[in-house]
Amino acid sequence: ESEKFAKLTISAEYLWWAGRGFLGVFLEMIGTVGLYLYLQNSKTEKWAFTGLLLTLTHQMLGIGVFAIAYFLFPAAGHLLQEGIQGIIPFVTMKGALGGFFAVSLLSTMIGLFCMAIAVQRSGMLPKLSGWLALLGFAMIPIPGVVVQFLANFIWSAAYFWMAYHIYRTYSNKITTGNFLQSTERVAV
């Protein structure tokens, strides 16, 4: 078991994955703040703000998760290859580290649930787009390459749908001269 861990965590593919995780969490932060800013003057601002706080909690913890994945796990892999077995208790998903990951996952699931309610009730975005984002993220802990591809595809498609809807809303307002009026739902 420890040999598999060592081989995995020192591979270039693993380091690429963990580095991508840093970038992904950073981009999530930008998107989450942007979504809140778009919904802040809606009737669902409280839901959106709650979702913002909880998902930002996940994202701050997520930076820690990927720091552990990128720096600690490969170092432990090298030590294991040198025969130092005492490192195993520090890289297990049990105990405090497992709790850290669980809090991160729970905070984002609750946060995305709040955002999905905000999106649905606001009337400013496609009603199902928030629920699709939640579904995509809920699939991320499920192992498997195909499931991971689907999870990321669903999540990305939901946010693209929202972004496209916002683009269409504002491009219609600019061409009609109604840019400074309140945000209205435009059929997509």
N, C-alpha and C positions, 0 to 999 in steps of 0.2 A: 504493500500500500504506500509506504513512504517513498519507494523508488518511483512509482507512478507520479506521485506529487512532485518529486524533484524534477523528473524529466519534463513534466508539463510546465511547471512554473519558470523554468529557465529557457524555454523555447521562444524563438522569435515571434511565433504566432500568439503565444500567451501575452508577451509584452505588448504586442500590437493591440490585442484585445483590451488590455488594461489601460493603455494610453488612450484608446478610443473612448473608454469609459470616462476618463477625465473630461475630454472634450464634450462628450454627450451630456454630462451633468451640467457643465457650464452653459451649453446651449439650452438645456431644459430651464435653467434659471432665467435666461433672457426671455424665453417663450412664456414662462409662467407669469413673469412680471408684465409682459406685454398683454397677455390675456386679461390679467386683472385690470390693467389700465384701460383696456377697451370696455370692460364691464363696470368700471367704478362708478359711473353715473347712471347705472341701470337700477331697476327695482330689485335686483338680486345682488347688490353690492356687498351685503353682509355675508352671503354665501361665498361670493368670489373672494372676499378678504380672508375668510376662514380657510378656504382652499389654498390661497396664496401662502398663508402662514404655515400650514401643514406641509405643503409641497416644498416650500423653501427649507423647512426643517429636514425633510428627506434629502434635499439636494446638498445641504451643508454636511449632513451625515454621509451622503454619497461621495463627497470629495474624500472624506476619511476612509470610506470603504475602498475606493480605488487607490488611495495612497497605500493602504495595507496590501491590496492586491498587486500594486506595481512595485513597491519597494520591499515590503516585509516578506511576502511569499517567495519571490525569486532569491532573496538572500537566504531564506530558510532552505530552499531547494539546493543551493550551492553547499550549504553546511551539511545537509543530509548526504549529498554525494561525497563529501569528505569524511563521512562516517560519524558525524555528530548527531546522535539520535535524541539528545536532550532538548532539541528545538521543537519537537512534535507538540508538546502541550501549548506552545505559543501560537501555533498556526491551525489549531483545531476550531471547528465551527461550534464548539460547545462552550458553555460558560459565558463569560462577559462578551467575547467577540460575537457569538451567536445572538446574544441579546441586543448588541449594537446593531447588527444587521436586521433583526426582527423589528426594532423600533423604527429604523429607516423605512422598511417595507410597509409597516402599519401606518406610519404618518403619511406616506404618499398615497396609499390606498384610500384613507379617509379624506385626505386633501383633494384627490381627484374625484371622489364621490361628491364632495361639496362643489367643486368646479363644474361637474356634470349637471348638478341641480341648477347652478347659476346659469350655465349656458342654456339649458332647456327652458327655464322660466323667463329668461331675459327677453326673448323674442328678437334678439340681435344677431344670433348665429343659428346655423342649422341645429335643430333640437337634438338629433342623435349624435352629433359630432363629439360632444363631451363624453357620452357613454361609450363611444368607440375608443376614445383615448384611454378611458378606464379599463375597458376590456383588453386592449393591447398591453397595457402595463401589467394587468393581473396575470397574463400569460407568461411574463418574463421569468418568474421563478421555476417554470416547468422546463425540465431538461429536454434537450433534443435540438438538433440543428434546424429541422423543418419547423418545429414549434417556435423557435427563436426568430426565424425568418418571418413567420406569420405574425408573431407578436409585434415585431418592429415595423412590419408593413402596415398592420392595422393602426398602430399608434401614429405612425407617420402620415398615413392617409387621413386620419381624423384631424390632425393639426393642419395639414395641407388644405383640407376642406374648409376649415375655419379661416385660414389665411386667404384662400381664394374668395370666399364669401365677403370678407372685409374689403379685399381689393375691388370686387364687383360693386359693393356698396359705395365706396368712395369714388370710384371712377364714374359711376352713374351720377353721383352728386356733383362732381366737377363738371361733367358735360352738360348738366341741366342747370348749373349755377346755384345749386342748393347745398353747397359744401358746408356752410356754417350752420345749417339747420340741424335739429336733433337727429340722432341716428335712427334710421328706419330700416325695417327688414326688406331686403330686395330678394325676390324669388331667384333661386339658383337652379 
